[in-house]
């Protein structure tokens, strides 16, 4: 099984504290109070995610199996074989805590129709579908055919498979089609190409794809801490920084940024 690298601000912080702790073991005559504070900081950081996970409703067998299949897939082999996939990696899976949070949002909004922009292997889609009532529907947009087919195979093992419809291709085209059809969604989850976030949000607002009492959920809005540390900004980090600033200044919406996993922003249209 592939070993996941730290990709959230908290996991990166925990990894750095752990590294400092190992270095401190080899430094002579360090102040005892410093070592005590460092040790306490490491314990505080290392224990949080596992504790939150243990106190959160256990994920379903279907979701657990989806994670295992994603982790055992050799995504890097596709790069070595010359595949043109858009930088897919196992760390893109939403995971237990975020999945349960999304399920709670489905219940809270009493959603019957959900739109997801960016599917990957389908963890978030399946999590939300599990919370949909019988007859509910989740439309998922995914640009990568391999990821879409991988997700479909995972969904087939779930009793909630019939609730999920996967649309393969650029999301913009699917969004226009759904708008032309007069579709409305109570919950819209955006977790796709970060440079496209602003365009997706603008279209959702202007097209009325979102029901009047609906909620927009944006993933990765802390992007490994890059938007607020301003260090070694990647292309995604720059895109998220610009997106966050534009949302904060947008009079059409109100929003809250939550430090769940790699950052989640909840947006309500005014």
C-alpha positions as CSV (number, residue, x, y, z in Angstrom):
1,X,0.0,0.0,0.0
2,X,1.3,3.5,-0.9
3,X,2.1,5.8,2.0
4,X,0.2,9.1,1.9
5,X,2.2,12.3,2.3
6,X,1.0,15.1,4.6
7,X,-1.2,17.4,2.5
8,X,-3.2,19.4,5.0
9,X,-2.0,22.3,7.2
10,X,-2.4,20.3,10.4
11,X,-0.7,17.1,9.1
12,X,2.2,19.2,7.7
13,X,2.5,21.0,11.1
14,X,2.5,17.6,12.9
15,X,5.1,16.2,10.5
16,X,7.4,19.2,11.1
17,X,7.0,19.0,14.9
18,X,7.8,15.3,14.8
19,X,10.9,16.1,12.7
20,X,12.0,18.7,15.3
21,X,11.5,16.2,18.1
22,X,13.8,13.7,16.4
23,X,16.4,16.3,15.8
24,X,16.2,17.4,19.4
25,X,17.1,13.9,20.6
26,X,20.5,14.4,19.1
27,X,21.2,17.9,20.5
28,X,23.0,18.0,23.8
29,X,22.2,20.3,26.7
30,X,18.9,21.5,25.4
31,X,16.8,23.5,28.0
32,X,14.5,21.1,29.8
33,X,11.5,23.5,29.6
34,X,12.0,23.7,25.8
35,X,12.0,19.9,25.5
36,X,8.9,19.7,27.7
37,X,7.1,22.3,25.5
38,X,8.2,20.6,22.3
39,X,7.1,17.2,23.6
40,X,3.7,18.5,24.7
41,X,3.2,20.2,21.3
42,X,4.0,17.0,19.5
43,X,1.5,15.0,21.6
44,X,-1.2,17.7,21.0
45,X,-0.7,17.7,17.3
46,X,-0.2,14.0,16.7
47,X,-3.3,13.0,18.7
48,X,-5.9,15.3,17.3
49,X,-6.8,13.7,14.0
50,X,-6.9,10.2,15.4
51,X,-9.1,11.4,18.3
52,X,-11.5,13.2,16.0
53,X,-11.7,10.2,13.8
54,X,-12.5,7.9,16.8
55,X,-15.2,10.2,18.0
56,X,-16.8,10.6,14.5
57,X,-19.4,8.1,13.2
58,X,-17.6,5.2,11.6
59,X,-17.5,5.3,7.8
60,X,-19.4,2.7,5.9
61,X,-17.9,-0.5,4.5
62,X,-18.4,1.0,1.0
63,X,-16.4,4.1,1.8
64,X,-13.7,2.1,3.5
65,X,-13.3,-0.2,0.5
66,X,-13.2,2.8,-1.8
67,X,-10.3,4.2,0.2
68,X,-8.4,0.9,0.2
69,X,-8.8,0.6,-3.6
70,X,-7.6,4.1,-4.1
71,X,-4.6,3.6,-1.9
72,X,-3.5,0.4,-3.6
73,X,-3.9,1.9,-7.1
74,X,-0.5,2.8,-8.7
75,X,-1.4,6.3,-9.8
76,X,2.2,7.2,-10.6
77,X,2.4,4.3,-13.0
78,X,0.1,6.2,-15.2
79,X,2.6,9.0,-15.4
80,X,5.4,6.6,-16.2
81,X,3.3,5.0,-18.9
82,X,2.8,8.4,-20.5
83,X,-0.8,8.8,-19.5
84,X,-2.2,12.4,-19.7
85,X,-4.1,12.3,-16.5
86,X,-4.3,15.6,-14.6
87,X,-2.0,14.9,-11.6
88,X,-4.1,12.4,-9.8
89,X,-2.8,11.0,-6.5
90,X,-4.3,9.1,-3.5
91,X,-4.1,12.1,-1.2
92,X,-7.0,13.6,-3.2
93,X,-9.5,11.4,-1.4
94,X,-11.7,13.4,0.9
95,X,-11.5,10.9,3.8
96,X,-13.5,10.0,6.8
97,X,-13.9,13.3,8.7
98,X,-14.6,15.4,5.6
99,X,-16.9,12.7,4.3
100,X,-19.0,12.6,7.5
101,X,-19.1,16.4,7.5
102,X,-20.5,16.4,3.9
103,X,-23.1,13.8,4.9
104,X,-24.1,16.1,7.8
105,X,-24.5,18.9,5.3
106,X,-26.8,16.8,3.1
107,X,-29.0,16.0,6.1
108,X,-28.9,19.7,7.3
109,X,-29.9,21.1,3.9
110,X,-32.4,18.2,3.4
111,X,-31.0,17.9,-0.1
112,X,-32.6,15.8,-2.7
113,X,-30.3,16.9,-5.6
114,X,-26.5,17.4,-5.2
115,X,-24.0,18.6,-7.8
116,X,-20.3,17.7,-7.4
117,X,-17.7,19.3,-9.6
118,X,-14.6,17.1,-9.3
119,X,-15.1,13.4,-8.5
120,X,-11.7,11.7,-8.4
121,X,-12.4,8.1,-7.1
122,X,-15.7,9.1,-5.6
123,X,-15.3,9.2,-1.8
124,X,-17.1,12.5,-1.3
125,X,-19.8,11.5,-3.9
126,X,-20.5,8.2,-2.2
127,X,-20.5,9.8,1.3
128,X,-23.1,12.3,0.2
129,X,-25.1,9.8,-1.7
130,X,-25.4,7.6,1.4
131,X,-27.1,10.6,3.1
132,X,-29.5,11.2,0.2
133,X,-33.1,9.9,0.6
134,X,-34.5,7.2,-1.7
135,X,-35.0,8.9,-5.1
136,X,-32.3,11.5,-4.5
137,X,-29.7,12.2,-7.1
138,X,-26.0,13.2,-7.2
139,X,-24.6,14.5,-10.4
140,X,-20.8,14.3,-10.5
141,X,-18.6,16.0,-13.0
142,X,-15.1,14.5,-13.7
143,X,-12.8,15.4,-16.5
144,X,-10.5,12.4,-16.2
145,X,-12.0,9.2,-17.9
146,X,-9.9,6.8,-15.9
147,X,-10.8,8.3,-12.5
148,X,-14.5,8.4,-13.6
149,X,-14.4,4.7,-14.5
150,X,-12.5,3.9,-11.3
151,X,-15.2,5.6,-9.3
152,X,-18.0,3.9,-11.1
153,X,-16.5,0.5,-10.3
154,X,-16.3,1.5,-6.7
155,X,-19.9,2.7,-6.7
156,X,-21.2,-0.6,-8.1
157,X,-20.4,-2.3,-4.8
158,X,-22.7,0.1,-2.9
159,X,-26.5,0.0,-2.5
160,X,-26.4,3.8,-3.2
161,X,-25.0,3.4,-6.7
162,X,-28.3,4.2,-8.4
163,X,-28.3,7.7,-6.8
164,X,-25.0,8.7,-8.6
165,X,-24.7,9.9,-12.1
166,X,-21.2,10.6,-13.5
167,X,-20.7,13.0,-16.3
168,X,-17.3,12.8,-18.0
169,X,-15.7,15.8,-19.6
170,X,-15.0,19.5,-18.8
171,X,-17.3,20.6,-16.1
172,X,-18.2,23.9,-17.8
173,X,-20.0,22.0,-20.5
174,X,-22.0,19.9,-18.1
175,X,-22.9,23.0,-16.0
176,X,-24.3,24.8,-19.0
177,X,-26.3,21.7,-20.0
178,X,-27.7,21.3,-16.5
179,X,-28.6,25.0,-16.4
180,X,-30.3,24.8,-19.8
181,X,-32.3,21.9,-18.4
182,X,-33.5,24.1,-15.5
183,X,-31.9,21.8,-12.9
184,X,-31.7,23.0,-9.3
185,X,-29.5,21.6,-6.6
186,X,-29.7,22.1,-2.8
187,X,-26.0,21.3,-2.3
188,X,-23.1,22.0,-4.7
189,X,-19.6,20.7,-3.8
190,X,-16.7,22.1,-5.8
191,X,-13.4,20.2,-5.6
192,X,-11.9,20.4,-9.1
193,X,-9.1,22.4,-10.8
194,X,-8.3,25.2,-8.4
195,X,-7.8,27.8,-11.2
196,X,-11.4,27.2,-12.3
197,X,-13.0,27.8,-8.9
198,X,-13.9,31.4,-9.5
199,X,-15.5,30.6,-12.9
200,X,-17.5,27.7,-11.3
201,X,-18.8,29.8,-8.5
202,X,-19.7,32.7,-10.8
203,X,-21.6,30.3,-13.1
204,X,-23.4,28.7,-10.2
205,X,-24.5,32.1,-8.9
206,X,-25.5,33.6,-12.3
207,X,-27.2,30.4,-13.6
208,X,-29.4,29.8,-10.6
209,X,-28.2,26.2,-10.5
210,X,-28.3,26.5,-6.7
211,X,-31.8,26.3,-5.0
212,X,-32.7,29.4,-3.1
213,X,-32.0,27.8,0.3
214,X,-29.1,25.8,-1.0
215,X,-25.4,25.7,0.1
216,X,-22.2,25.8,-1.9
217,X,-19.2,23.9,-0.4
218,X,-15.7,24.5,-1.6
219,X,-12.8,22.2,-0.9
220,X,-9.1,22.8,-0.4
221,X,-9.4,26.5,0.5
222,X,-6.5,26.3,2.9
223,X,-4.3,24.5,0.3
224,X,-1.6,23.2,2.7
225,X,-1.4,26.6,4.4
226,X,0.0,28.4,1.3
227,X,-2.6,31.2,1.1
228,X,-1.7,32.5,4.5
229,X,2.0,31.6,4.9
230,X,2.8,32.9,1.4
231,X,5.8,30.6,1.3
232,X,6.6,28.5,-1.8
233,X,3.3,29.3,-3.4
234,X,2.4,26.7,-6.0
235,X,0.1,27.4,-8.9
236,X,-2.8,25.9,-6.9
237,X,-1.8,28.0,-3.9
238,X,-1.9,31.2,-5.9
239,X,-5.2,30.2,-7.4
240,X,-6.8,29.5,-4.0
241,X,-5.3,32.7,-2.5
242,X,-6.9,34.7,-5.3
243,X,-10.2,32.8,-5.0
244,X,-10.5,33.3,-1.2
245,X,-9.8,37.0,-1.6
246,X,-12.4,37.3,-4.3
247,X,-15.1,35.5,-2.2
248,X,-14.3,37.6,0.8
249,X,-14.9,40.7,-1.2
250,X,-18.0,39.4,-3.1
251,X,-21.2,41.3,-2.0
252,X,-23.4,38.5,-3.5
253,X,-22.4,35.9,-0.8
254,X,-21.6,35.3,2.8
255,X,-19.1,32.6,3.7
256,X,-17.2,30.8,6.5
257,X,-13.8,29.1,6.1
258,X,-13.5,25.9,8.3
259,X,-10.1,24.2,9.1
260,X,-11.4,20.8,8.2
261,X,-8.8,18.7,6.4
262,X,-7.3,21.1,3.8
263,X,-9.9,23.8,4.4
264,X,-13.6,23.9,3.5
265,X,-15.5,27.1,2.7
266,X,-19.3,27.2,3.1
267,X,-21.0,29.8,0.9
268,X,-24.6,31.1,0.9
269,X,-25.9,33.3,-1.9
270,X,-27.6,36.5,-0.5
